[in-house]
Amino acid sequence: MNQNPSGPVIQTHQLTRTFTRHGRPVEAVRGLDLQVADGELVAFLGPNGAGKSTTLRMLTTLIAPTSGTAEVAGHDVVREQAAVRRAIGYVGQGNAAGHQQRGRDEVVSQARAHGMRRAEANARADELLAAFDLTEHARRPVSTLSGGQRRRLDVAIGLVHRPRLMFLDEPSTGLDPQNRVNLQEQVVRLNRELGTTVVLTTHYLEEADAIADRVIVIDHGLVIADDTATRLKAGLGDLVSLGFTDEDDARAAAERAARLAGATVERSGRDVAVRVAHGRDLAASLVTDLAASGVTVARIEVAGATLDDVFLDLTGRSLRESNEHQTHDQTHDQAHEQTHDEQTEKDGVAA
Ligand SMILES: Nc1ncnc2c1ncn2[C@@H]1O[C@H](COP(=O)(O)OP(=O)(O)OP(=O)(O)O)[C@@H](O)[C@H]1O
């Protein structure tokens, strides 16, 4: 058991979860080795079905691993479930829907469930409601709150007992862009100002890019990349797109660009795409070189890599397109394959 406060707050070894679906094994998470340090803000990024929620549900004790181990806040997720639950907050997908209870009462009840006396529970509720800009909505039934307000209430409820670690499963899915940004700001504040370690899942590239210290890209149950967004993108270089009025010029430019160290060059008719590190700096000298040999560049654009480019490079698929093509069938199947473990999940981790 890791009781060292400066050690990782999450440590897994070959963490694995297999489900059985239509009589066949589904390897949702395959041998995850993970370390998260105290105070990090980590995003699991991946398409639907990648294994993000399953990972979170194992780390929050909601479902048991098939094999492998995980320690959260120094406690084993199988043998010391109660201790893990005391140390963490968890906001699952779609909590708080449709309650007739008032928002404030909901927070107070949770605080009471964590053993606080009434006065302390009231004070904690007011503090959290203010922190999440919910004070003026606190006396409305939860069912009348907007999607963004409900999500913020979910996070506030998850924080009632001042957990060291907060797990958020797709916190901004379904929110409009403004509410999404608002929630992201609250999550960053929680991390920066209170020092709470945050582990969230998302399939929004921009979200992972904008707020996470570290992005763990997961696909088919495997971690395929784990680094800061900046380093992941820098590894791919910039995309320099060149346009020519003449196909011979484009051919000559492609040959010249191919001599740049580490460059990948693709030509399509009169267009040339060059993927190269420090493309922004190299573009000007490339244009000058070409001009010196009589080749005029008609159009040039330089774009930094996005996390979608990273995902495409790693998997051959666009994550943005995977999100758009997520089939109704998959969601439908999952809804009908409820396991015993998920029933436990419904009973709630924070109660
Ligand atoms: N209870 C279950 N029974 C059977 N299969 C399951 C169950 N839960 C998850 N799976 C399968 O495990 C795989 C990983 O699912 P998981 O929900 O962890 O993915 P995810 O990355 O969180 O995706 P999403 O964004 O859709 O939540 C998928 O193939 C999914 O269908």
The ligand as a Gaussian input file, in Angstrom:
#p B3LYP/6-31G(d) Opt

LIG

0 1
 N      -21.731000      -3.601000     -18.761000
 C      -21.182000      -3.887000     -19.926000
 N      -21.482000      -5.048000     -20.565000
 C      -20.908000      -5.346000     -21.736000
 N      -20.025000      -4.552000     -22.379000
 C      -19.706000      -3.391000     -21.804000
 C      -20.261000      -2.992000     -20.545000
 N      -19.748000      -1.786000     -20.216000
 C      -18.910000      -1.433000     -21.217000
 N      -18.883000      -2.397000     -22.171000
 C      -18.078000      -2.401000     -23.389000
 O      -16.735000      -2.131000     -23.038000
 C      -16.126000      -1.282000     -24.002000
 C      -15.621000      -0.028000     -23.316000
 O      -16.745000       0.729000     -22.851000
 P      -16.594000       2.094000     -22.022000
 O      -17.965000       2.521000     -21.629000
 O      -15.580000       1.927000     -20.982000
 O      -16.027000       3.062000     -23.149000
 P      -15.898000       4.639000     -23.120000
 O      -14.585000       4.950000     -23.715000
 O      -16.158000       5.173000     -21.781000
 O      -17.035000       5.088000     -24.093000
 P      -18.247000       6.133000     -23.831000
 O      -17.668000       7.440000     -24.204000
 O      -19.277000       5.670000     -24.820000
 O      -18.693000       6.022000     -22.421000
 C      -17.190000      -1.020000     -25.066000
 O      -17.019000      -1.962000     -26.096000
 C      -18.481000      -1.276000     -24.325000
 O      -19.509000      -1.667000     -25.215000

